[in-house]
Amino acid sequence: MAKGLKKYLAVEHPHIYLFNGKEPDARYSTKGLSWVMRQALKRTNISKQVSLHSLRHSYATHLLEDGVNIVSVKKLLGHAHITTTMIYLHVAQCPIVVDHSPLDTLYKQQLCNKDRTSK
């Protein structure tokens, strides 16, 4: 993929957007991107209904599964309200973290900091 992207950059010389639309400094239209996605899906064995929004949804879900803070995800997605972002929480398969008090880890943190300063 990196090889193909380097070749594309050398040929197309994008200015503002990675993939330009019809005009040199314009982005792809939603219709254009939908067409590209449909063409790519035709070359796969994916039978599930997929749309451009599926990519956005997957991005948000993977961020949450990787432990990214929900407020950060809200900001990255450009949501005005956290309730919109919280929709993605029901899909994310986040590991269960055992309930604990911050005091439970305080002593461990102090030991780690002490080890770092003594070196």
NUMARPA-761332 format. One line per 10 residues: number of its first residue (from 1); their letters; for each residue z, y, x of N, C-alpha, C, CB. Coordinates in nm, 4 decimals. Glycine has a CB too. Layout:
// residues N
NUM	a	Z/Y/X/Z/Y/X/Z/Y/X/Z/Y/X; ... $
***
This chain:
// residues 119
1	makglkkyla	0.0000/-0.1178/0.0822/0.0000/0.0000/0.0000/0.0000/0.1261/0.0880/0.1208/-0.0013/-0.0943; 0.0776/0.1235/0.1951/0.0835/0.2392/0.2842/-0.0530/0.2666/0.3467/0.1886/0.2171/0.3940; -0.1238/0.1605/0.3806/-0.2563/0.1745/0.4411/-0.3523/0.2431/0.3429/-0.3119/0.0357/0.4835; -0.3495/0.1990/0.2174/-0.4345/0.2576/0.1145/-0.3988/0.4030/0.0881/-0.4239/0.1779/-0.0138; -0.2706/0.4337/0.0882/-0.2257/0.5708/0.0642/-0.2687/0.6637/0.1779/-0.0731/0.5748/0.0477; -0.2586/0.6164/0.3011/-0.3023/0.6974/0.4160/-0.4523/0.7259/0.4076/-0.2691/0.6253/0.5494; -0.5284/0.6247/0.3686/-0.6735/0.6417/0.3546/-0.7033/0.7446/0.2452/-0.7423/0.5056/0.3217; -0.6329/0.7338/0.1335/-0.6505/0.8275/0.0226/-0.6194/0.9703/0.0680/-0.5602/0.7881/-0.0966; -0.5086/0.9894/0.1382/-0.4690/1.1228/0.1852/-0.5742/1.1814/0.2789/-0.3328/1.1164/0.2566; -0.6311/1.0980/0.3651/-0.7325/1.1446/0.4598/-0.8610/1.1873/0.3893/-0.7633/1.0352/0.5615 $
11	vehphiylfn	-0.8946/1.1197/0.2801/-1.0188/1.1488/0.2086/-1.0012/1.2628/0.1086/-1.0683/1.0239/0.1365; -0.8933/1.2599/0.0312/-0.8763/1.3531/-0.0800/-0.8075/1.4848/-0.0425/-0.7982/1.2865/-0.1876; -0.7256/1.4853/0.0596/-0.6516/1.6053/0.1018/-0.5821/1.6758/-0.0156/-0.7466/1.7032/0.1710; -0.4913/1.6059/-0.0845/-0.4258/1.6697/-0.1990/-0.3431/1.7901/-0.1544/-0.3364/1.5687/-0.2729; -0.3407/1.8947/-0.2373/-0.2697/2.0179/-0.2016/-0.1314/2.0241/-0.2644/-0.3503/2.1392/-0.2441; -0.1252/2.0215/-0.3958/0.0019/2.0353/-0.4652/0.0499/1.9005/-0.5164/-0.0105/2.1346/-0.5808; -0.0398/1.8293/-0.5839/-0.0052/1.7006/-0.6419/-0.0625/1.5895/-0.5555/-0.0569/1.6896/-0.7868; 0.0067/1.4760/-0.5523/-0.0428/1.3638/-0.4739/-0.1784/1.3170/-0.5266/0.0583/1.2481/-0.4760; -0.1898/1.3088/-0.6590/-0.3161/1.2691/-0.7196/-0.3661/1.3855/-0.8038/-0.3002/1.1394/-0.8059; -0.4722/1.4460/-0.7579/-0.5273/1.5624/-0.8277/-0.6060/1.5213/-0.9518/-0.6168/1.6429/-0.7336 $
21	gkepdaryst	-0.6119/1.6157/-1.0448/-0.6917/1.5950/-1.1650/-0.8354/1.6369/-1.1397/-0.6330/1.6730/-1.2838; -0.9044/1.6792/-1.2441/-1.0455/1.7176/-1.2315/-1.0630/1.8422/-1.1454/-1.1060/1.7415/-1.3693; -0.9719/1.9368/-1.1606/-0.9768/2.0587/-1.0787/-0.9032/2.0314/-0.9474/-0.9131/2.1816/-1.1548; -0.9447/2.0935/-0.8373/-0.8852/2.0656/-0.7060/-0.7321/2.0799/-0.6986/-0.9463/2.1567/-0.6056; -0.6764/2.1806/-0.7622/-0.5314/2.1998/-0.7547/-0.4623/2.1720/-0.8879/-0.5001/2.3413/-0.7095; -0.5204/2.0845/-0.9660/-0.4630/2.0505/-1.0965/-0.4098/1.9078/-1.0943/-0.5683/2.0672/-1.2091; -0.3091/1.8845/-1.1744/-0.2539/1.7496/-1.1823/-0.3366/1.6648/-1.2796/-0.1052/1.7540/-1.2266; -0.3150/1.5340/-1.2724/-0.3795/1.4430/-1.3664/-0.3303/1.4745/-1.5066/-0.3511/1.2945/-1.3297; -0.4171/1.4623/-1.6031/-0.3755/1.4806/-1.7424/-0.3047/1.3533/-1.7886/-0.4984/1.5138/-1.8349; -0.2294/1.3650/-1.8954/-0.1618/1.2482/-1.9524/-0.2652/1.1450/-1.9951/-0.0727/1.2889/-2.0728 $
31	kglswvmrqa	-0.3752/1.1904/-2.0536/-0.4810/1.0972/-2.0944/-0.5398/1.0251/-1.9727/-0.5926/1.1724/-2.1709; -0.5600/1.1005/-1.8644/-0.6148/1.0402/-1.7427/-0.5221/0.9350/-1.6848/-0.6419/1.1471/-1.6387; -0.3937/0.9655/-1.6817/-0.2962/0.8693/-1.6305/-0.2860/0.7468/-1.7207/-0.1591/0.9352/-1.6165; -0.2924/0.7681/-1.8516/-0.2889/0.6550/-1.9459/-0.4095/0.5639/-1.9237/-0.2863/0.7058/-2.0929; -0.5252/0.6239/-1.8998/-0.6459/0.5461/-1.8731/-0.6297/0.4633/-1.7453/-0.7682/0.6390/-1.8614; -0.5784/0.5264/-1.6397/-0.5574/0.4557/-1.5124/-0.4628/0.3379/-1.5333/-0.5005/0.5519/-1.4044; -0.3566/0.3604/-1.6091/-0.2595/0.2538/-1.6324/-0.3220/0.1399/-1.7136/-0.1356/0.3093/-1.7051; -0.3985/0.1729/-1.8166/-0.4643/0.0689/-1.8963/-0.5595/-0.0136/-1.8101/-0.5409/0.1318/-2.0143; -0.6352/0.0540/-1.7229/-0.7281/-0.0168/-1.6350/-0.6518/-0.1099/-1.5404/-0.8134/0.0835/-1.5544; -0.5412/-0.0635/-1.4858/-0.4608/-0.1460/-1.3951/-0.4004/-0.2652/-1.4689/-0.3494/-0.0619/-1.3305 $
41	lkrtniskqv	-0.3551/-0.2428/-1.5918/-0.2964/-0.3516/-1.6706/-0.3994/-0.4596/-1.7044/-0.2356/-0.2962/-1.7994; -0.5241/-0.4201/-1.7204/-0.6301/-0.5171/-1.7504/-0.6463/-0.6173/-1.6360/-0.7637/-0.4445/-1.7764; -0.6107/-0.5749/-1.5153/-0.6266/-0.6611/-1.3971/-0.5029/-0.7461/-1.3697/-0.6578/-0.5764/-1.2748; -0.4066/-0.7440/-1.4615/-0.2835/-0.8201/-1.4422/-0.2661/-0.9224/-1.5530/-0.1623/-0.7266/-1.4371; -0.1624/-1.0015/-1.5416/-0.1273/-1.0980/-1.6461/-0.0118/-1.0458/-1.7310/-0.0903/-1.2339/-1.5839; 0.0122/-0.9184/-1.7282/0.1233/-0.8603/-1.8044/0.0837/-0.8569/-1.9516/0.1595/-0.7164/-1.7525; 0.1615/-0.9249/-2.0338/0.1307/-0.9284/-2.1772/0.2222/-0.8352/-2.2564/0.1434/-1.0714/-2.2306; 0.3280/-0.7891/-2.1939/0.4228/-0.6991/-2.2589/0.3570/-0.5633/-2.2847/0.5500/-0.6822/-2.1724; 0.3940/-0.4988/-2.3946/0.3428/-0.3652/-2.4261/0.3997/-0.2665/-2.3237/0.3809/-0.3226/-2.5731; 0.3135/-0.1988/-2.2484/0.3561/-0.1079/-2.1425/0.2872/0.0267/-2.1620/0.3243/-0.1668/-2.0019 $
51	slhslrhsya	0.3611/0.1341/-2.1317/0.3052/0.2690/-2.1412/0.3524/0.3501/-2.0208/0.3469/0.3384/-2.2753; 0.3045/0.4714/-2.0100/0.3518/0.5589/-1.9024/0.5018/0.5808/-1.9125/0.2787/0.6935/-1.9061; 0.5517/0.5900/-2.0355/0.6951/0.6101/-2.0540/0.7745/0.4902/-2.0014/0.7268/0.6339/-2.2024; 0.7127/0.3728/-1.9994/0.7783/0.2538/-1.9444/0.8135/0.2758/-1.7971/0.6872/0.1292/-1.9599; 0.7266/0.3456/-1.7242/0.7527/0.3732/-1.5824/0.8742/0.4646/-1.5680/0.6287/0.4377/-1.5154; 0.8817/0.5668/-1.6506/0.9946/0.6590/-1.6488/1.1232/0.5850/-1.6839/0.9711/0.7759/-1.7466; 1.1143/0.4995/-1.7850/1.2292/0.4221/-1.8305/1.2765/0.3277/-1.7190/1.1935/0.3419/-1.9586; 1.1819/0.2616/-1.6535/1.2162/0.1707/-1.5429/1.2810/0.2466/-1.4282/1.0910/0.0970/-1.4926; 1.2272/0.3638/-1.3960/1.2818/0.4477/-1.2894/1.4280/0.4804/-1.3178/1.1996/0.5776/-1.2746; 1.4563/0.5260/-1.4394/1.5930/0.5625/-1.4763/1.6851/0.4412/-1.4716/1.5957/0.6252/-1.6159 $
61	thlledgvni	1.6384/0.3304/-1.5234/1.7195/0.2087/-1.5267/1.7512/0.1611/-1.3858/1.6476/0.0982/-1.6047; 1.6524/0.1607/-1.2978/1.6753/0.1160/-1.1594/1.7694/0.2102/-1.0844/1.5420/0.1057/-1.0843; 1.7593/0.3398/-1.1114/1.8528/0.4337/-1.0498/1.9959/0.3994/-1.0901/1.8188/0.5790/-1.0900; 2.0172/0.3762/-1.2183/2.1516/0.3425/-1.2672/2.1994/0.2103/-1.2084/2.1528/0.3352/-1.4210; 2.1110/0.1118/-1.2012/2.1473/-0.0185/-1.1445/2.1798/-0.0086/-0.9964/2.0347/-0.1185/-1.1656; 2.1212/0.0895/-0.9295/2.1503/0.1107/-0.7875/2.2756/0.1948/-0.7662/2.0322/0.1775/-0.7197; 2.3422/0.2302/-0.8763/2.4687/0.3011/-0.8654/2.4581/0.4526/-0.8637/2.5374/0.2576/-0.7441; 2.3400/0.5063/-0.8962/2.3249/0.6519/-0.8994/2.4030/0.7064/-1.0187/2.1737/0.6931/-0.9077; 2.4750/0.8109/-0.9961/2.5570/0.8777/-1.0962/2.4721/0.9197/-1.2155/2.6276/0.9995/-1.0355; 2.5228/0.8999/-1.3370/2.4476/0.9325/-1.4597/2.4101/1.0800/-1.4659/2.5294/0.8952/-1.5836 $
71	vsvkkllgha	2.4941/1.1672/-1.4117/2.4638/1.3111/-1.4122/2.3451/1.3386/-1.3196/2.5884/1.3947/-1.3678; 2.3379/1.2679/-1.2084/2.2237/1.2825/-1.1174/2.0956/1.2332/-1.1826/2.2486/1.2062/-0.9865; 2.1044/1.1218/-1.2550/1.9868/1.0680/-1.3250/1.9406/1.1679/-1.4303/2.0188/0.9300/-1.3909; 2.0348/1.2270/-1.5033/2.0032/1.3295/-1.6042/1.9232/1.4421/-1.5407/2.1326/1.3856/-1.6687; 1.9692/1.4859/-1.4250/1.9034/1.5958/-1.3542/1.7627/1.5558/-1.3071/1.9888/1.6400/-1.2339; 1.7504/1.4358/-1.2504/1.6198/1.3882/-1.2025/1.5187/1.3748/-1.3153/1.6354/1.2543/-1.1321; 1.5650/1.3341/-1.4323/1.4744/1.3156/-1.5459/1.4481/1.4452/-1.6205/1.5309/1.2130/-1.6414; 1.5275/1.5479/-1.5917/1.5072/1.6760/-1.6576/1.5600/1.6803/-1.7996/1.3627/1.7095/-1.6581; 1.6560/1.5954/-1.8304/1.7137/1.5959/-1.9646/1.8067/1.7152/-1.9830/1.7894/1.4652/-1.9910; 1.8042/1.7730/-2.1006/1.8930/1.8854/-2.1326/2.0328/1.8357/-2.1688/1.8349/1.9689/-2.2484 $
81	hitttmiylh	2.0399/1.7169/-2.2266/2.1678/1.6636/-2.2746/2.1945/1.5258/-2.2153/2.1691/1.6562/-2.4285; 2.3168/1.5022/-2.1748/2.3559/1.3739/-2.1153/2.3381/1.2594/-2.2150/2.5020/1.3795/-2.0669; 2.3492/1.2884/-2.3442/2.3327/1.1832/-2.4454/2.1928/1.1217/-2.4399/2.3592/1.2398/-2.5856; 2.0933/1.2001/-2.4034/1.9570/1.1477/-2.3892/1.9512/1.0489/-2.2737/1.8555/1.2626/-2.3670; 2.0153/1.0823/-2.1645/2.0156/0.9958/-2.0463/2.0953/0.8684/-2.0722/2.0734/1.0706/-1.9252; 2.1993/0.8781/-2.1506/2.2857/0.7627/-2.1766/2.2139/0.6506/-2.2510/2.4066/0.8063/-2.2558; 2.0990/0.6811/-2.3106/2.0190/0.5775/-2.3762/1.9832/0.4684/-2.2759/1.8907/0.6381/-2.4385; 1.9612/0.5066/-2.1497/1.9216/0.4107/-2.0464/2.0350/0.3182/-2.0055/1.8707/0.4840/-1.9251; 2.1579/0.3550/-2.0353/2.2723/0.2726/-1.9958/2.2734/0.1368/-2.0652/2.4013/0.3457/-2.0258; 2.2232/0.1298/-2.1884/2.2282/0.0022/-2.2601/2.1328/-0.1005/-2.2003/2.1952/0.0234/-2.4070 $
91	vaqcpivvdh	2.0351/-0.0572/-2.1257/1.9371/-0.1473/-2.0651/1.9782/-0.1855/-1.9233/1.7984/-0.0822/-2.0640; 2.0397/-0.0935/-1.8521/2.0751/-0.1162/-1.7122/2.1726/-0.2331/-1.7001/2.1362/0.0112/-1.6505; 2.1492/-0.3163/-1.6020/2.2376/-0.4299/-1.5755/2.3218/-0.3973/-1.4534/2.1565/-0.5620/-1.5539; 2.4195/-0.3132/-1.4765/2.5064/-0.2673/-1.3687/2.6180/-0.3689/-1.3470/2.5651/-0.1273/-1.4006; 2.6585/-0.3870/-1.2207/2.7688/-0.4793/-1.1954/2.8983/-0.4255/-1.2575/2.7868/-0.5019/-1.0434; 2.9782/-0.5173/-1.3048/3.1064/-0.4794/-1.3634/3.2026/-0.4457/-1.2503/3.1637/-0.5936/-1.4539; 3.2594/-0.3276/-1.2580/3.3578/-0.2848/-1.1596/3.4944/-0.3015/-1.2233/3.3335/-0.1365/-1.1129; 3.5837/-0.3715/-1.1549/3.7178/-0.3936/-1.2069/3.7895/-0.2593/-1.2173/3.7972/-0.4925/-1.1166; 3.8513/-0.2381/-1.3329/3.9279/-0.1140/-1.3505/4.0343/-0.1045/-1.2428/3.9927/-0.1076/-1.4917; 4.0478/0.0135/-1.1862/4.1485/0.0337/-1.0836/4.1877/0.1806/-1.0784/4.0974/-0.0138/-0.9467 $
101	spldtlykqq	4.2984/0.2044/-1.0165/4.3471/0.3404/-0.9970/4.2958/0.3905/-0.8625/4.5034/0.3466/-1.0039; 4.2671/0.5191/-0.8510/4.2288/0.5730/-0.7203/4.3379/0.5491/-0.6158/4.1991/0.7230/-0.7316; 4.4607/0.5342/-0.6613/4.5711/0.5069/-0.5683/4.5562/0.3697/-0.5035/4.7060/0.5158/-0.6412; 4.4860/0.2763/-0.5723/4.4659/0.1424/-0.5175/4.3844/0.1455/-0.3889/4.3973/0.0537/-0.6199; 4.2937/0.2411/-0.3780/4.2067/0.2474/-0.2600/4.2483/0.3563/-0.1624/4.0634/0.2701/-0.3025; 4.3434/0.4371/-0.1989/4.3868/0.5476/-0.1136/4.4367/0.4997/0.0210/4.4948/0.6270/-0.1822; 4.5201/0.3978/0.0219/4.5763/0.3484/0.1473/4.4667/0.2953/0.2390/4.6800/0.2390/0.1199; 4.3695/0.2234/0.1820/4.2572/0.1710/0.2615/4.1778/0.2855/0.3230/4.1646/0.0828/0.1743; 4.1545/0.3921/0.2466/4.0794/0.5067/0.2976/4.1548/0.5733/0.4122/4.0527/0.6084/0.1850; 4.2855/0.5846/0.3992/4.3645/0.6466/0.5055/4.3567/0.5635/0.6322/4.5108/0.6637/0.4619 $
111	lcnkdrtsk	4.3599/0.4311/0.6193/4.3480/0.3441/0.7361/4.2118/0.3591/0.8018/4.3713/0.1984/0.6967; 4.1053/0.3666/0.7218/3.9697/0.3820/0.7755/3.9582/0.5151/0.8493/3.8640/0.3735/0.6620; 4.0094/0.6213/0.7928/4.0046/0.7520/0.8559/4.0850/0.7543/0.9852/4.0560/0.8582/0.7605; 4.1995/0.6859/0.9845/4.2846/0.6801/1.1036/4.2119/0.6052/1.2166/4.4203/0.6110/1.0706; 4.1420/0.4944/1.1797/4.0656/0.4170/1.2777/3.9552/0.5006/1.3399/4.0062/0.2925/1.2128; 3.8892/0.5836/1.2583/3.7781/0.6657/1.3072/3.8277/0.7738/1.4032/3.7034/0.7302/1.1894; 3.9413/0.8329/1.3724/3.9912/0.9428/1.4561/4.0528/0.8910/1.5850/4.0941/1.0257/1.3795; 4.0969/0.7656/1.5861/4.1585/0.7138/1.7080/4.0563/0.6631/1.8084/4.2545/0.6032/1.6739; 3.9308/0.6533/1.7681/3.8266/0.6024/1.8599/3.7729/0.7120/1.9469/3.7120/0.5382/1.7826 $
***
